[in-house]
């Protein structure tokens, strides 16, 4: 009886190979086979794989091709890695890939990764949440070839006026603008677009407003692999006043510290 290996879905992070988790890097170093998303994951990440590792780029493969390859490699190696951009649970077809593995009796597990949403805010020195401004973050996309479920159109979500990180939508910026305007966002609402967040030598950050962000992206040549952020927190570093976090306020008592003022 053939002993089947374990397949690990590893989040490679947003692009910088150093932003993969320690656990993800360790699994890559032990892998007998790696299937990586070549159109999205920096090839440098595969440098963590050992000599002789079977490495396959999935950018030209269908779902069926990928699952067949993973199942075959699991019959040959104890550790097989499916390396995905960002975090596997976010727009990563995780369940679609995992179901055939489960049916085949193959053990699998997930190692989370840094999302491009977080990497974009980090690159720009921005915060997704601020006291008394917004405590909610929406991760979404606009409808393209993949339809949106009922009630999840961007205009409905934008009505909450929270931080919105919009994936996979840079070529649909006109839809983003229309949705935000429909939701009542003003023309001077701050917006930001980050292209290839954290990618060494390739990252671009564009700041603007609802009125001009599309034109600024066009002038910067950004047409793919970009995170769109609309948020009332953008630019807070330069605000004249800012509400303080209660956790660190000297007038606030909690179980680790008594108020001192």
KAPERA-V552241 format. One record per backbone hydrogen bond with DSSP energy under -1.0 kcal/mol. CO is the residue of the C=O (numbers start at 1). NH is the residue of the N-H. Records with the same first field share a line. If there is no record, write none. Layout:
CO->NH ; NH
//
This chain:
6->80
7->109
8->82
9->111
10->84
13->86
16->19
21->25
22->26
23->27
24->28
25->29
32->54
33->81
34->56
35->83
36->38 ; 58
37->40 ; 41
42->45
43->46
44->47
45->48
46->49
50->53
54->34
56->36
58->61
62->66
63->67
64->68
65->69
66->70
67->71
68->72
69->73
70->74
73->76 ; 77
74->5
78->6
79->32
80->8
81->35
82->10
83->37
84->12
86->13
87->90
93->97
94->98
95->99
98->102
99->103
100->104
101->106
102->105
107->7
109->9
111->11
115->119
116->120
117->121
118->122
119->123
120->124
121->126
130->133 ; 134
134->130
136->163
138->165
140->167
146->144
149->152
153->157
154->158
157->160
158->161
163->138
164->230
165->140
166->228
169->172
172->175 ; 176
173->177
174->178
175->179
176->180
177->181
178->182
179->183
180->185
181->184
186->189
187->211
189->210
190->231
191->208
192->229
193->206
194->227
195->204
196->199
199->202 ; 203
204->195
206->193
208->191
209->213
212->216
213->217
214->218
215->219
216->220
217->222
225->196
227->194
228->166
229->192
230->164
233->236
235->238
236->239
249->252
250->260 ; 261
254->257
257->254
//
